[in-house]
Amino acid sequence: MLKDYIKDRVIELSHFIIETRATVRQGAKKFGISKSTVHKDVSERLQLVQPNLVSSVREVLDENKSERHIRGGNATKDKYLHLLANNKNC
């Protein structure tokens, strides 16, 4: 049986992910937990606590997973543009 604070966190985390289309990393940062705990909360514990939210959370996480290579590429591009701008100022 899950403790009440874990149940509450699982439900809050799930609503946060659905409403903000958040990534696992964003959820972990917002709730002060590890990415592994986010995965465990939404893949195992959510099914026990509130099964009607599972498909909505899974949809958001699958979408984020399919787009992560784009976000990673943009982050790398931004990093090098920033470095280039700083070198021009020297």
N, CA, C and O atoms as a MOPAC input file, in Angstrom:
PM7 MOZYME 1SCF
protein

 N      0.83800 1    -1.19100 1     0.00000 1
 C      0.00000 1     0.00000 1     0.00000 1
 C      0.88000 1     1.25000 1     0.00000 1
 O      1.86500 1     1.33000 1     0.73500 1
 N      0.51400 1     2.21500 1    -0.82700 1
 C      1.28900 1     3.44800 1    -0.93000 1
 C      0.91900 1     4.41700 1     0.18000 1
 O     -0.23300 1     4.49400 1     0.60800 1
 N      1.91400 1     5.14600 1     0.63000 1
 C      1.66600 1     6.17300 1     1.64000 1
 C      0.92200 1     7.33000 1     0.99100 1
 O      1.01900 1     7.55300 1    -0.21600 1
 N      0.18000 1     8.06000 1     1.80900 1
 C     -0.65700 1     9.14400 1     1.28700 1
 C      0.14500 1    10.21300 1     0.55800 1
 O     -0.30100 1    10.72100 1    -0.47200 1
 N      1.32800 1    10.56600 1     1.07600 1
 C      2.09100 1    11.62100 1     0.42200 1
 C      2.57100 1    11.18000 1    -0.96500 1
 O      2.71800 1    12.01100 1    -1.86200 1
 N      2.81300 1     9.88400 1    -1.14400 1
 C      3.21900 1     9.38300 1    -2.45700 1
 C      2.02700 1     9.41000 1    -3.40600 1
 O      2.16500 1     9.81200 1    -4.56100 1
 N      0.86200 1     8.98600 1    -2.93200 1
 C     -0.34500 1     9.05100 1    -3.75700 1
 C     -0.61500 1    10.47800 1    -4.21300 1
 O     -0.90400 1    10.72400 1    -5.38400 1
 N     -0.51700 1    11.40500 1    -3.28300 1
 C     -0.75700 1    12.82000 1    -3.61300 1
 C      0.24300 1    13.31200 1    -4.65300 1
 O     -0.12900 1    14.01500 1    -5.59200 1
 N      1.51100 1    12.94400 1    -4.48600 1
 C      2.54700 1    13.36900 1    -5.43100 1
 C      2.29500 1    12.78800 1    -6.81900 1
 O      2.44200 1    13.48200 1    -7.82500 1
 N      1.91900 1    11.52800 1    -6.86900 1
 C      1.66600 1    10.86400 1    -8.14500 1
 C      0.54100 1    11.58100 1    -8.89100 1
 O      0.64600 1    11.82600 1   -10.09300 1
 N     -0.52100 1    11.91200 1    -8.18400 1
 C     -1.66200 1    12.59200 1    -8.81200 1
 C     -1.27700 1    14.00700 1    -9.23800 1
 O     -1.58800 1    14.42500 1   -10.35300 1
 N     -0.60600 1    14.74000 1    -8.36300 1
 C     -0.17300 1    16.10500 1    -8.70300 1
 C      0.79100 1    16.10300 1    -9.88000 1
 O      0.66700 1    16.92200 1   -10.79100 1
 N      1.74400 1    15.19000 1    -9.86300 1
 C      2.72700 1    15.08000 1   -10.93800 1
 C      2.03200 1    14.76400 1   -12.26400 1
 O      2.36200 1    15.34600 1   -13.29700 1
 N      1.09200 1    13.86200 1   -12.22800 1
 C      0.37100 1    13.48500 1   -13.43700 1
 C     -0.41100 1    14.66600 1   -14.01200 1
 O     -0.38400 1    14.90400 1   -15.21900 1
 N     -1.09700 1    15.39400 1   -13.15700 1
 C     -1.83400 1    16.57300 1   -13.62000 1
 C     -0.87300 1    17.62900 1   -14.17300 1
 O     -1.16900 1    18.26900 1   -15.18200 1
 N      0.26700 1    17.81000 1   -13.52000 1
 C      1.26900 1    18.76400 1   -13.98200 1
 C      1.74800 1    18.39900 1   -15.39100 1
 O      1.83700 1    19.26300 1   -16.26300 1
 N      2.05100 1    17.13100 1   -15.60500 1
 C      2.53300 1    16.67300 1   -16.90900 1
 C      1.46500 1    16.88200 1   -17.97500 1
 O      1.76600 1    17.35200 1   -19.07200 1
 N      0.22800 1    16.53800 1   -17.66000 1
 C     -0.85200 1    16.66500 1   -18.63700 1
 C     -1.13900 1    18.12700 1   -18.96300 1
 O     -1.26400 1    18.48700 1   -20.13300 1
 N     -1.24400 1    18.96000 1   -17.94800 1
 C     -1.64600 1    20.36000 1   -18.15200 1
 C     -0.56100 1    21.20200 1   -18.80800 1
 O     -0.86300 1    22.10600 1   -19.58700 1
 N      0.70700 1    20.91000 1   -18.49800 1
 C      1.79300 1    21.74500 1   -19.01800 1
 C      2.56100 1    21.06900 1   -20.14500 1
 O      3.47800 1    21.66200 1   -20.71400 1
 N      2.19200 1    19.82200 1   -20.47400 1
 C      2.90500 1    19.04200 1   -21.48900 1
 C      4.38500 1    18.90400 1   -21.10400 1
 O      5.26700 1    18.91200 1   -21.96300 1
 N      4.63100 1    18.78000 1   -19.81300 1
 C      5.99100 1    18.77300 1   -19.25900 1
 C      6.74700 1    17.49600 1   -19.60900 1
 O      6.15800 1    16.43900 1   -19.83400 1
 N      8.06200 1    17.63000 1   -19.64600 1
 C      8.94200 1    16.48200 1   -19.82200 1
 C      9.19300 1    15.83700 1   -18.46400 1
 O      8.85100 1    16.39700 1   -17.42300 1
 N      9.78900 1    14.66600 1   -18.49200 1
 C     10.14900 1    13.97300 1   -17.25700 1
 C     11.10300 1    14.84500 1   -16.44800 1
 O     10.96700 1    14.96800 1   -15.23100 1
 N     12.06500 1    15.44500 1   -17.13500 1
 C     13.05100 1    16.29500 1   -16.45900 1
 C     12.37500 1    17.49300 1   -15.78200 1
 O     12.72500 1    17.84400 1   -14.65500 1
 N     11.42100 1    18.11400 1   -16.45500 1
 C     10.70000 1    19.25100 1   -15.87100 1
 C      9.88600 1    18.81400 1   -14.65500 1
 O      9.83600 1    19.52200 1   -13.65000 1
 N      9.25100 1    17.65100 1   -14.74900 1
 C      8.49200 1    17.12400 1   -13.62100 1
 C      9.38400 1    16.83700 1   -12.42700 1
 O      9.02700 1    17.12300 1   -11.28400 1
 N     10.55100 1    16.26600 1   -12.70400 1
 C     11.49800 1    15.95900 1   -11.63200 1
 C     11.94800 1    17.24200 1   -10.93500 1
 O     12.01400 1    17.30200 1    -9.70700 1
 N     12.25300 1    18.25400 1   -11.72200 1
 C     12.71400 1    19.52100 1   -11.14600 1
 C     11.61400 1    20.18200 1   -10.32200 1
 O     11.86600 1    20.65700 1    -9.21500 1
 N     10.41000 1    20.21300 1   -10.85300 1
 C      9.28500 1    20.86900 1   -10.17800 1
 C      8.96700 1    20.21000 1    -8.83400 1
 O      8.65600 1    20.90100 1    -7.86300 1
 N      9.04200 1    18.87400 1    -8.77400 1
 C      8.65600 1    18.15400 1    -7.56200 1
 C      9.84600 1    17.75100 1    -6.69400 1
 O      9.66800 1    17.12100 1    -5.65100 1
 N     11.04900 1    18.10800 1    -7.11700 1
 C     12.23800 1    17.81900 1    -6.30800 1
 C     12.51800 1    16.34000 1    -6.16400 1
 O     12.93800 1    15.88100 1    -5.10200 1
 N     12.28600 1    15.58900 1    -7.23600 1
 C     12.52500 1    14.14600 1    -7.22200 1
 C     13.39400 1    13.78700 1    -8.43200 1
 O     13.62100 1    14.61800 1    -9.31100 1
 N     13.86800 1    12.56200 1    -8.46700 1
 C     14.70900 1    12.13400 1    -9.58100 1
 C     13.85800 1    11.77400 1   -10.79300 1
 O     12.65500 1    11.54000 1   -10.68200 1
 N     14.51300 1    11.73500 1   -11.95600 1
 C     13.80100 1    11.33000 1   -13.16900 1
 C     13.31700 1     9.88400 1   -13.03700 1
 O     12.25300 1     9.53500 1   -13.54700 1
 N     14.08900 1     9.05300 1   -12.35900 1
 C     13.68800 1     7.65600 1   -12.14300 1
 C     12.40500 1     7.57200 1   -11.33300 1
 O     11.54300 1     6.73500 1   -11.60300 1
 N     12.28400 1     8.44300 1   -10.33900 1
 C     11.07500 1     8.45800 1    -9.51300 1
 C      9.87800 1     8.93100 1   -10.33200 1
 O      8.77300 1     8.41300 1   -10.17100 1
 N     10.09000 1     9.90500 1   -11.20300 1
 C      8.99600 1    10.35500 1   -12.08800 1
 C      8.52000 1     9.18600 1   -12.92900 1
 O      7.31800 1     8.94000 1   -13.03200 1
 N      9.46000 1     8.45900 1   -13.53500 1
 C      9.09100 1     7.30600 1   -14.35600 1
 C      8.31700 1     6.27200 1   -13.54000 1
 O      7.29800 1     5.75400 1   -13.99700 1
 N      8.79400 1     5.97600 1   -12.34700 1
 C      8.12200 1     4.98100 1   -11.49800 1
 C      6.72700 1     5.46400 1   -11.10800 1
 O      5.76700 1     4.69400 1   -11.10400 1
 N      6.63600 1     6.76200 1   -10.78000 1
 C      5.33200 1     7.32200 1   -10.39800 1
 C      4.31600 1     7.20200 1   -11.52500 1
 O      3.18300 1     6.77400 1   -11.29900 1
 N      4.71600 1     7.57800 1   -12.73700 1
 C      3.73000 1     7.62300 1   -13.81900 1
 C      3.55200 1     6.29800 1   -14.54900 1
 O      2.53900 1     6.10100 1   -15.22000 1
 N      4.51100 1     5.38800 1   -14.43500 1
 C      4.36200 1     4.12000 1   -15.13900 1
 C      3.84400 1     2.98600 1   -14.25600 1
 O      3.18200 1     2.07300 1   -14.75000 1
 N      4.13600 1     3.03300 1   -12.96500 1
 C      3.69200 1     1.96000 1   -12.07500 1
 C      2.65100 1     2.43800 1   -11.05800 1
 O      1.56000 1     1.87700 1   -10.96100 1
 N      2.99900 1     3.46300 1   -10.31900 1
 C      2.13500 1     3.89200 1    -9.21300 1
 C      0.83300 1     4.52300 1    -9.69100 1
 O     -0.20800 1     4.35500 1    -9.05500 1
 N      0.88300 1     5.24400 1   -10.80000 1
 C     -0.33000 1     5.90800 1   -11.29400 1
 C     -1.41900 1     4.89100 1   -11.61800 1
 O     -2.60100 1     5.14900 1   -11.38700 1
 N     -1.03000 1     3.74900 1   -12.14700 1
 C     -1.99500 1     2.69900 1   -12.46900 1
 C     -2.74600 1     2.23600 1   -11.21900 1
 O     -3.92300 1     1.88400 1   -11.29700 1
 N     -2.07900 1     2.23700 1   -10.08400 1
 C     -2.70200 1     1.82200 1    -8.82500 1
 C     -3.56200 1     2.93300 1    -8.21500 1
 O     -4.60000 1     2.66900 1    -7.60600 1
 N     -3.11300 1     4.17300 1    -8.38900 1
 C     -3.75200 1     5.30100 1    -7.71400 1
 C     -4.91600 1     5.87500 1    -8.51700 1
 O     -6.01000 1     6.07400 1    -7.98800 1
 N     -4.67000 1     6.13700 1    -9.79400 1
 C     -5.70200 1     6.75800 1   -10.63300 1
 C     -5.53000 1     6.29200 1   -12.08700 1
 O     -4.97000 1     7.01700 1   -12.90800 1
 N     -6.00500 1     5.10100 1   -12.39700 1
 C     -5.78400 1     4.50000 1   -13.71200 1
 C     -6.36200 1     5.30500 1   -14.88600 1
 O     -5.90800 1     5.15500 1   -16.02100 1
 N     -7.34500 1     6.14500 1   -14.62100 1
 C     -7.94600 1     6.92500 1   -15.71000 1
 C     -7.00000 1     7.99500 1   -16.26700 1
 O     -7.25700 1     8.53500 1   -17.34300 1
 N     -5.92000 1     8.30900 1   -15.56200 1
 C     -4.95400 1     9.30700 1   -16.03300 1
 C     -3.80100 1     8.70200 1   -16.83300 1
 O     -3.05300 1     9.42600 1   -17.48900 1
 N     -3.65800 1     7.39300 1   -16.78000 1
 C     -2.49500 1     6.73500 1   -17.37800 1
 C     -2.35200 1     7.05300 1   -18.85800 1
 O     -1.26200 1     7.41300 1   -19.30200 1
 N     -3.41000 1     6.93000 1   -19.62300 1
 C     -3.29200 1     7.13300 1   -21.07100 1
 C     -2.95600 1     8.57900 1   -21.41500 1
 O     -2.20700 1     8.82400 1   -22.36200 1
 N     -3.48900 1     9.53800 1   -20.67200 1
 C     -3.19300 1    10.94900 1   -20.93500 1
 C     -1.72900 1    11.26800 1   -20.65200 1
 O     -1.08400 1    11.96900 1   -21.43100 1
 N     -1.20700 1    10.76100 1   -19.55100 1
 C      0.20000 1    10.98900 1   -19.20500 1
 C      1.08900 1    10.29900 1   -20.23100 1
 O      2.07600 1    10.87900 1   -20.68500 1
 N      0.75300 1     9.07600 1   -20.59700 1
 C      1.54900 1     8.32100 1   -21.56500 1
 C      1.59600 1     9.05300 1   -22.90400 1
 O      2.63600 1     9.07600 1   -23.56200 1
 N      0.49000 1     9.64300 1   -23.30200 1
 C      0.43000 1    10.39200 1   -24.56500 1
 C      1.42400 1    11.56200 1   -24.55500 1
 O      2.15500 1    11.76900 1   -25.52300 1
 N      1.44400 1    12.31700 1   -23.46100 1
 C      2.35500 1    13.45700 1   -23.35400 1
 C      3.80500 1    12.97900 1   -23.35000 1
 O      4.64000 1    13.53900 1   -24.06000 1
 N      4.11100 1    11.95300 1   -22.55900 1
 C      5.49200 1    11.47500 1   -22.47000 1
 C      5.97200 1    10.87600 1   -23.78800 1
 O      7.13600 1    11.03800 1   -24.15200 1
 N      5.08900 1    10.18900 1   -24.50400 1
 C      5.46100 1     9.64400 1   -25.81400 1
 C      5.73200 1    10.76100 1   -26.81700 1
 O      6.66400 1    10.67800 1   -27.61700 1
 N      4.91700 1    11.79600 1   -26.76700 1
 C      5.12500 1    12.94900 1   -27.64400 1
 C      6.46100 1    13.62300 1   -27.33600 1
 O      7.22400 1    13.95200 1   -28.24500 1
 N      6.73400 1    13.82400 1   -26.05100 1
 C      8.00200 1    14.43900 1   -25.65100 1
 C      9.19200 1    13.59000 1   -26.09100 1
 O     10.21400 1    14.11500 1   -26.53300 1
 N      9.04600 1    12.28400 1   -25.96700 1
 C     10.13900 1    11.38900 1   -26.35600 1
 C     10.40300 1    11.47800 1   -27.85500 1
 O     11.55500 1    11.44500 1   -28.28800 1
 N      9.34600 1    11.59000 1   -28.63900 1
 C      9.52500 1    11.65700 1   -30.08800 1
 C     10.13200 1    12.99000 1   -30.52900 1
 O     10.69200 1    13.08300 1   -31.62100 1
 N     10.02600 1    14.01200 1   -29.69200 1
 C     10.53700 1    15.34100 1   -30.04200 1
 C     11.87800 1    15.66400 1   -29.38800 1
 O     12.44700 1    16.72200 1   -29.65900 1
 N     12.38600 1    14.79800 1   -28.55200 1
 C     13.57800 1    15.15500 1   -27.77700 1
 C     14.80700 1    15.38200 1   -28.64400 1
 O     15.66400 1    16.18900 1   -28.28500 1
 N     14.91600 1    14.69700 1   -29.76600 1
 C     16.08300 1    14.91300 1   -30.62500 1
 C     16.06400 1    16.32700 1   -31.21000 1
 O     17.11800 1    16.91100 1   -31.46400 1
 N     14.87300 1    16.86900 1   -31.42100 1
 C     14.74900 1    18.23800 1   -31.92900 1
 C     15.17400 1    19.23400 1   -30.85100 1
 O     15.92800 1    20.16800 1   -31.12100 1
 N     14.67900 1    19.02300 1   -29.61300 1
 C     15.05800 1    19.91300 1   -28.51100 1
 C     16.56100 1    19.84900 1   -28.25800 1
 O     17.18800 1    20.87200 1   -27.98400 1
 N     17.13400 1    18.66500 1   -28.34800 1
 C     18.57000 1    18.51200 1   -28.14500 1
 C     19.36600 1    19.23400 1   -29.21400 1
 O     20.37600 1    19.87500 1   -28.92300 1
 N     18.91100 1    19.12700 1   -30.44700 1
 C     19.58300 1    19.82800 1   -31.54100 1
 C     19.50400 1    21.33200 1   -31.37800 1
 O     20.48100 1    22.04100 1   -31.61900 1
 N     18.34700 1    21.81600 1   -30.97200 1
 C     18.18300 1    23.26000 1   -30.75100 1
 C     19.05700 1    23.74300 1   -29.59700 1
 O     19.62500 1    24.83300 1   -29.66200 1
 N     19.16600 1    22.94800 1   -28.55700 1
 C     20.00000 1    23.32300 1   -27.41300 1
 C     21.47000 1    23.40800 1   -27.82900 1
 O     22.18400 1    24.32100 1   -27.41500 1
 N     21.91500 1    22.46100 1   -28.64200 1
 C     23.29500 1    22.48400 1   -29.12100 1
 C     23.53500 1    23.70300 1   -30.00500 1
 O     24.56100 1    24.37100 1   -29.88300 1
 N     22.59500 1    23.98800 1   -30.88900 1
 C     22.70100 1    25.16100 1   -31.76900 1
 C     22.80200 1    26.44200 1   -30.93400 1
 O     23.66100 1    27.28900 1   -31.17900 1
 N     21.91700 1    26.56700 1   -29.95000 1
 C     21.93100 1    27.75500 1   -29.08300 1
 C     23.25700 1    27.88200 1   -28.33200 1
 O     23.78800 1    28.98200 1   -28.17700 1
 N     23.78000 1    26.75600 1   -27.87000 1
 C     25.04500 1    26.75800 1   -27.14000 1
 C     26.16800 1    27.32200 1   -28.00300 1
 O     26.93900 1    28.16900 1   -27.55200 1
 N     26.25700 1    26.85400 1   -29.23100 1
 C     27.34400 1    27.30700 1   -30.09100 1
 C     27.13400 1    28.72500 1   -30.59200 1
 O     28.10700 1    29.44700 1   -30.80900 1
 N     25.88900 1    29.14000 1   -30.78000 1
 C     25.62900 1    30.53100 1   -31.13800 1
 C     26.04400 1    31.45800 1   -29.99900 1
 O     26.59500 1    32.53500 1   -30.23000 1
 N     25.77500 1    31.03000 1   -28.77000 1
 C     26.16600 1    31.80500 1   -27.59000 1
 C     27.69000 1    31.89200 1   -27.49000 1
 O     28.24100 1    32.96100 1   -27.23000 1
 N     28.35900 1    30.76900 1   -27.69700 1
 C     29.82400 1    30.76400 1   -27.64600 1
 C     30.41700 1    31.65000 1   -28.74400 1
 O     31.38800 1    32.37100 1   -28.51300 1
 N     29.83300 1    31.59200 1   -29.92400 1
 C     30.30100 1    32.40700 1   -31.03600 1
 C     30.13100 1    33.89000 1   -30.72400 1
 O     31.02800 1    34.68900 1   -30.99500 1
 N     28.99000 1    34.25800 1   -30.15800 1
 C     28.74100 1    35.65800 1   -29.79700 1
 C     29.72000 1    36.14000 1   -28.73900 1
 O     30.19900 1    37.27100 1   -28.81000 1
 N     30.02300 1    35.29700 1   -27.75900 1
 C     30.98300 1    35.66800 1   -26.71600 1
 C     32.39100 1    35.82900 1   -27.26400 1
 O     33.13500 1    36.70200 1   -26.81600 1
 N     32.76000 1    35.00600 1   -28.21800 1
 C     34.10800 1    35.10800 1   -28.81700 1
 C     34.25500 1    36.36800 1   -29.65300 1
 O     35.34700 1    36.92900 1   -29.73800 1
 N     33.17800 1    36.81800 1   -30.26800 1
 C     33.22600 1    38.05300 1   -31.05600 1
 C     33.40500 1    39.27000 1   -30.16800 1
 O     33.96800 1    40.28100 1   -30.58800 1
 N     32.91700 1    39.16400 1   -28.92200 1
 C     33.01400 1    40.28400 1   -27.97900 1
 C     34.40500 1    40.40400 1   -27.36400 1
 O     34.71600 1    41.41800 1   -26.74000 1
 N     35.22600 1    39.40500 1   -27.52600 1
 C     36.56400 1    39.41700 1   -26.90900 1
 C     37.54400 1    40.26800 1   -27.68900 1
 O     38.70700 1    40.38100 1   -27.30200 1

